[in-house]
């Protein structure tokens, strides 16, 4: 056999052997997560409790053709903690993130983000919009596994029109840029462009709109007097552009014949904001609360090639589950080096299970003393010394506190929460993990005898530990 013939044979054999890999890669679903910001539970018009001024035809159309997850939660009641849990598939408290300030300062660099798990399977990944997981370059999206980034890194809020503050710039990749245009529209345009450029390869696209977070800003021509509330009128205009963006992303996927084999998940990062006059009906409370209105959010899952549409799923699930769900959809194993706290929601959506978690936990650590646990239909909500108990199956609006009637359940749920919290890391901000009523009190002056006794006690403790 000549050298040329051997070369041709080797190339043909290599091509044949690689063919299954190419086919498998081509069959992998695209993964799109659309995360909106502070959108009210009833500020989507597919919710029967939405007021008449709310109109989200594109989100409604997606919901109608998808699975509406009626008990979808976020792992935080504010922006950054939810994002930290979503990107790692782990309780954000496991690595010390309890508050927006802690998450915004940066997720520890030894945590592995979702695009880093998807990259070996051939996925190209893009992050658009609000990052809020670290301000400095080492925490940048492109240093956490993303191939492309357009958006801003820090703070919860960002102006929608004025992008001139280069201390808080818009980035393309690692480079701050001068930008113009309404930010919601620009994020949508970048999403459509990403889909068009990567239509021939599997991709993960994370579209983190800052809409409808404060400040209330929208194009003047779209602000209509639909209520007597000026802020809410502006919010409706902001929602209009957000809804249009969802429609354009869906249309782009359909244009390129990608929609059917795309796992698309739409949700909000926490409950609607009272500051923006959001409507969370029929839920109690707002963002920054552990009542349902702060953590129970719009949650839609679409994958026409694999999941029947036009359905509802009533199984409790949450944002931390999206990591495992993406790996499951892509046919990838669950990591062993950083075990996930989330689980794939696909079995629940397919009707194969009616339970994904025994309990769900929330904690903002000790400074504010807010925490909650859901176990079955029971939900305990605590803030400092106040503890309330609700039966969500009968009382989704959390109007009737049953704590006095069920002290045993209070004790059981409190024990479960404390056991869970013991496993979590100390807050990175050095606040206390648990609320301490004496933490803010002025130090009591000690007598010489008391000081001596305290020193002896510490000395004895050290000697005991040494043994």
C-alpha positions in Angstrom: 0.0 0.0 0.0 1.4 3.4 -1.0 1.9 6.2 1.5 -0.9 8.1 -0.2 -3.3 5.2 0.0 -2.4 4.7 3.7 -3.0 8.4 4.3 -6.4 8.3 2.6 -7.3 5.1 4.6 -6.3 6.7 7.9 -8.3 9.9 7.1 -11.4 7.8 6.2 -11.1 5.6 9.3 -10.6 8.7 11.5 -13.7 10.3 9.9 -15.7 7.2 10.5 -14.7 6.9 14.1 -15.5 10.5 14.8 -18.8 10.4 13.0 -20.7 9.2 16.1 -19.2 12.0 18.2 -20.3 14.5 15.6 -23.8 13.1 15.5 -24.0 13.0 19.3 -22.8 16.6 19.6 -25.3 17.7 17.0 -28.1 15.9 18.9 -27.3 17.6 22.2 -29.9 20.2 23.1 -29.2 23.8 23.3 -29.8 25.2 26.8 -31.2 28.7 27.3 -31.9 30.2 30.7 -33.8 33.4 30.8 -33.6 35.0 34.2 -35.6 38.2 34.8 -35.0 40.5 37.7 -37.6 41.3 40.5 -40.6 40.4 38.2 -43.8 40.0 40.2 -45.5 36.6 40.4 -48.7 38.2 39.0 -46.8 40.5 36.6 -47.2 37.8 33.9 -50.6 37.7 32.3 -50.8 33.9 32.2 -51.3 34.1 36.0 -55.0 34.2 36.6 -54.4 36.6 39.5 -52.6 39.2 37.2 -54.4 42.6 37.2 -55.8 44.0 33.9 -52.8 46.3 33.2 -50.4 43.4 32.9 -49.9 42.1 29.3 -47.2 39.6 28.5 -48.4 37.9 25.2 -45.0 36.4 24.3 -44.3 35.0 27.8 -47.9 33.7 27.8 -47.4 32.0 24.5 -44.2 30.3 25.8 -46.1 29.2 28.9 -49.0 27.8 26.8 -46.7 25.6 24.8 -44.5 24.6 27.8 -44.7 23.3 31.3 -45.7 25.9 34.0 -44.0 24.9 37.2 -46.6 26.2 39.8 -44.3 25.6 42.8 -41.0 27.0 41.4 -38.8 28.8 43.9 -35.5 30.6 44.0 -32.8 29.8 46.6 -32.5 33.5 47.6 -35.0 36.3 48.3 -32.5 38.7 46.7 -30.6 38.8 43.4 -27.0 37.6 44.0 -27.6 34.6 46.3 -30.0 33.1 43.8 -27.5 33.5 41.0 -24.7 31.9 43.0 -26.9 28.9 43.7 -28.0 28.6 40.1 -24.5 28.8 38.7 -23.1 26.2 41.0 -26.1 23.9 41.6 -25.3 24.1 45.3 -26.7 25.9 48.3 -24.9 29.2 48.1 -24.6 29.1 51.9 -22.4 26.0 51.4 -19.6 28.5 50.3 -20.6 31.4 52.6 -23.0 33.4 50.4 -26.1 34.5 52.4 -26.7 38.0 51.2 -26.6 40.1 48.1 -23.5 41.9 49.3 -21.7 38.6 49.9 -22.6 37.2 46.5 -21.9 40.4 44.7 -18.4 40.4 46.1 -17.6 37.1 44.4 -18.3 33.4 44.5 -15.2 31.5 45.8 -13.0 30.6 42.9 -12.9 26.9 43.7 -16.6 26.6 43.0 -17.3 25.2 39.5 -19.9 27.1 37.3 -22.3 25.4 34.9 -20.5 26.4 31.6 -17.3 24.7 33.0 -19.2 21.4 33.2 -20.8 21.8 29.8 -17.6 22.8 27.9 -16.1 19.3 27.7 -19.2 18.2 25.9 -18.7 20.7 23.1 -20.9 23.5 24.4 -20.1 27.2 23.6 -21.5 29.4 26.4 -22.6 33.0 26.5 -23.7 35.2 29.4 -25.7 38.3 28.8 -26.9 41.1 31.1 -26.6 41.3 34.9 -23.7 39.2 36.4 -23.6 40.3 40.1 -21.2 37.5 41.1 -18.1 39.5 41.6 -16.7 42.9 40.6 -13.1 42.1 39.7 -11.6 40.4 36.7 -11.0 37.0 38.4 -14.7 36.8 39.1 -15.7 37.8 35.5 -18.1 35.5 33.6 -15.3 34.7 31.1 -13.1 33.5 33.9 -15.9 31.3 35.2 -16.3 29.2 32.0 -18.3 31.5 29.7 -16.9 32.0 26.2 -18.7 35.3 25.6 -20.1 38.1 27.9 -22.1 41.2 27.3 -23.4 43.1 30.3 -22.4 44.6 33.6 -20.7 43.0 36.5 -21.7 44.7 39.7 -24.5 46.2 41.8 -28.1 45.1 41.6 -29.3 48.1 39.6 -28.0 49.6 36.4 -29.4 52.6 34.4 -31.3 51.5 31.3 -30.4 54.5 29.1 -27.3 56.1 30.5 -24.2 53.9 30.2 -21.6 56.6 30.5 -20.4 55.7 34.0 -17.1 53.9 33.2 -16.8 53.0 36.9 -19.8 50.8 36.3 -19.5 50.0 32.6 -21.1 47.7 30.1 -18.6 45.0 29.1 -18.1 43.1 25.9 -15.9 40.2 26.9 -13.4 41.5 29.3 -13.4 45.0 27.8 -15.5 48.0 29.1 -17.3 49.6 26.2 -19.2 52.8 25.5 -22.7 51.8 24.8 -26.0 53.3 23.7 -29.6 52.2 23.6 -32.2 50.8 26.0 -30.5 48.1 27.9 -33.3 45.5 27.8 -33.4 45.8 24.0 -29.6 45.6 23.7 -29.5 42.4 25.8 -32.2 40.9 23.5 -30.3 41.9 20.4 -27.1 40.3 21.8 -29.1 37.1 22.5 -30.5 36.9 19.0 -27.0 37.5 17.6 -25.5 34.8 19.7 -28.1 32.3 18.6 -27.5 33.1 14.9 -23.7 32.8 15.2 -23.8 29.5 17.1 -26.7 27.8 15.4 -24.6 25.0 14.1 -23.1 23.9 17.5 -24.6 23.1 20.9 -24.7 26.2 23.1 -25.6 27.4 26.6 -27.1 30.9 26.6 -27.7 32.6 30.0 -29.8 35.7 29.4 -29.9 37.6 32.7 -32.1 40.6 32.1 -31.8 43.4 34.7 -35.4 44.2 33.9 -37.5 44.9 35.8 -35.2 45.9 38.7 -35.1 49.5 39.7 -34.6 52.2 38.5 -38.0 52.6 36.8 -37.0 53.6 33.3 -38.6 52.9 29.9 -39.1 54.7 26.6 -41.5 57.6 27.1 -43.7 56.5 24.2 -44.4 53.2 25.9 -45.4 54.5 29.3 -49.2 54.6 29.3 -51.5 55.7 32.0 -52.8 52.2 32.7 -53.1 52.8 36.5 -53.0 55.7 38.8 -49.5 54.7 40.0 -46.7 56.4 38.0 -44.1 53.8 39.1 -46.3 50.9 38.1 -47.1 52.6 34.8 -43.4 52.7 34.0 -43.0 49.1 35.3 -45.7 48.0 32.7 -43.6 49.6 29.9 -40.5 47.8 31.2 -42.4 44.5 31.2 -43.5 45.2 27.7 -39.9 45.4 26.5 -38.9 42.4 28.5 -41.8 40.4 27.1 -40.9 41.5 23.6 -37.3 40.2 24.3 -38.6 36.8 25.3 -40.6 36.7 22.1 -37.6 37.6 19.9 -35.4 34.9 21.5 -38.1 32.3 20.9 -38.5 33.5 17.4 -34.8 33.4 16.7 -34.7 29.8 17.9 -37.6 28.9 15.7 -36.1 30.7 12.7 -33.0 28.6 12.9 -35.0 25.4 13.5 -33.5 25.1 17.0 -36.5 25.6 19.3 -37.7 22.0 19.4 -34.3 20.8 20.7 -33.7 23.6 23.1 -34.2 23.3 26.8 -35.5 26.8 27.6 -36.1 27.8 31.2 -37.7 31.1 32.1 -37.8 32.3 35.7 -37.3 35.3 38.0 -34.4 35.7 40.4 -36.6 36.4 43.4 -40.1 37.8 44.2 -41.4 41.0 42.8 -40.1 44.2 44.4 -42.2 46.4 46.6 -40.0 49.3 45.6 -41.1 48.8 42.0 -44.8 48.3 43.0 -44.7 44.7 41.7 -47.8 42.5 42.1 -47.1 39.0 43.6 -50.8 37.9 44.0 -51.9 35.7 45.5 -48.7 35.4 47.5 -47.7 37.3 50.6 -44.7 39.6 50.7 -42.1 40.9 48.4 -38.4 40.6 47.5 -36.2 40.4 50.6 -38.8 38.3 52.5 -39.0 34.6 53.0 -42.7 34.6 52.6 -43.9 33.1 49.3 -43.9 36.5 47.6 -40.2 36.8 48.1 -39.1 33.4 46.8 -42.0 31.8 44.8 -41.6 32.9 41.2 -42.8 32.5 37.6 -41.1 29.3 36.3 -41.6 27.9 32.8 -39.8 24.9 31.2 -39.8 24.2 27.4 -38.2 21.4 25.4 -40.6 20.4 22.7 -38.5 17.5 21.5 -38.6 15.8 24.9 -41.4 17.3 27.0 -45.1 17.5 26.3 -46.3 21.1 26.4 -49.4 22.7 27.6 -49.1 21.2 31.1 -48.6 22.2 34.7 -46.2 20.6 37.2 -47.0 21.1 40.9 -43.9 19.5 42.3 -41.8 21.9 44.4 -38.5 22.7 42.6 -36.1 25.7 42.6 -33.3 27.6 40.9 -30.5 25.4 42.3 -32.0 22.5 40.3 -31.2 24.1 36.9 -27.6 23.0 37.0 -28.4 19.3 37.4 -31.2 19.7 34.9 -28.9 21.0 32.2 -26.4 18.2 32.8 -29.2 15.7 32.6 -30.5 17.1 29.4 -27.0 17.1 27.9 -26.4 13.5 28.9 -23.6 14.4 31.3 -22.8 12.8 34.6 -23.3 14.6 37.9 -20.0 15.9 39.4 -18.4 14.1 42.3 -15.8 16.7 43.2 -18.4 19.3 44.0 -21.6 17.3 44.8 -24.8 19.1 43.8 -27.6 20.0 46.2 -29.9 20.4 43.2 -31.4 17.6 41.2 -32.8 17.3 37.7 -36.4 18.5 37.4 -37.0 16.5 34.2 -38.4 13.4 36.0 -41.0 15.6 37.8 -42.0 17.4 34.6 -42.4 14.0 32.8 -44.6 12.9 35.7 -42.2 10.2 36.9 -42.0 11.5 40.4 -44.0 13.8 42.7 -41.1 14.7 44.9 -37.6 16.2 44.2 -36.6 17.4 47.7 -37.6 16.5 51.2 -36.9 20.0 52.3 -36.0 23.4 50.9 -34.0 25.8 53.0 -33.5 29.6 53.0 -31.1 31.6 55.2 -29.8 35.2 55.2 -27.6 34.4 58.3 -27.5 36.3 61.5 -27.5 40.0 60.8 -31.2 40.1 59.9 -32.1 36.7 61.4 -34.3 35.6 58.5 -34.7 32.0 57.6 -37.3 29.5 56.4 -37.8 25.8 55.7 -40.4 24.1 53.5 -41.1 20.4 54.3 -44.0 18.9 52.4 -46.8 21.4 52.7 -45.5 22.8 55.9 -43.5 26.0 55.8 -41.8 27.7 58.7 -40.8 31.4 58.3 -38.6 33.0 61.0 -37.2 36.5 61.6 -35.3 36.9 64.8 -37.6 35.9 67.6 -40.7 35.6 65.4 -41.6 32.1 64.1 -44.6 31.4 62.0 -46.0 28.2 60.5 -48.1 27.8 57.4 -49.9 25.0 55.6 -49.2 25.9 52.0 -51.6 23.3 50.6 -54.5 25.1 52.3 -53.0 28.6 52.7 -50.7 29.5 49.8 -51.1 33.2 50.8 -49.8 32.5 54.3 -52.6 34.3 56.0 -53.0 31.9 59.0 -50.2 31.3 61.4 -50.5 27.8 62.9 -47.4 27.9 65.1 -49.3 27.9 68.4 -51.3 24.9 67.3 -48.4 22.7 66.2 -45.4 23.1 68.6 -44.1 19.7 67.7 -43.9 20.5 64.0 -42.2 23.8 64.9 -39.6 21.9 66.9 -39.1 19.3 64.1 -38.6 21.8 61.4 -36.3 24.0 63.6 -34.2 20.9 64.3 -34.0 20.1 60.6 -33.0 23.7 59.8 -30.3 23.8 62.5 -28.8 20.5 61.3 -28.7 21.9 57.7 -27.2 25.2 58.8 -24.5 23.4 60.7 -23.3 21.9 57.4 -23.1 25.3 55.7 -20.0 27.6 55.7 -19.7 30.7 57.8 -20.7 33.8 56.0 -17.9 35.3 53.9 -18.7 38.8 55.4 -17.9 37.5 58.9 -21.5 38.2 60.1 -22.8 35.5 62.5 -24.4 32.5 60.9 -27.3 32.6 63.3 -29.2 35.6 64.8 -27.8 36.6 68.1 -30.0 39.0 70.1 -27.0 40.2 72.1 -24.7 40.7 69.1 -25.6 44.4 68.7 -25.7 45.1 72.4 -22.9 47.2 74.0 -20.3 45.2 75.8 -21.0 44.8 79.5 -18.1 46.0 81.7 -16.6 43.2 83.7 -15.2 43.4 87.2 -11.6 42.2 87.9 -13.0 39.0 89.4 -15.1 38.4 86.3 -12.2 39.0 84.0 -10.0 36.6 86.0 -12.8 33.9 85.9 -13.2 34.4 82.1 -9.4 34.0 81.6 -9.4 30.8 83.7 -12.3 29.5 81.7 -10.6 30.1 78.4 -7.4 28.5 79.7 -9.2 25.4 80.9 -11.0 25.1 77.6 -7.7 25.3 75.6 -6.1 22.6 77.8 -9.2 20.4 77.4 -9.1 20.8 73.6 -5.4 20.1 73.6 -6.1 16.7 75.2 
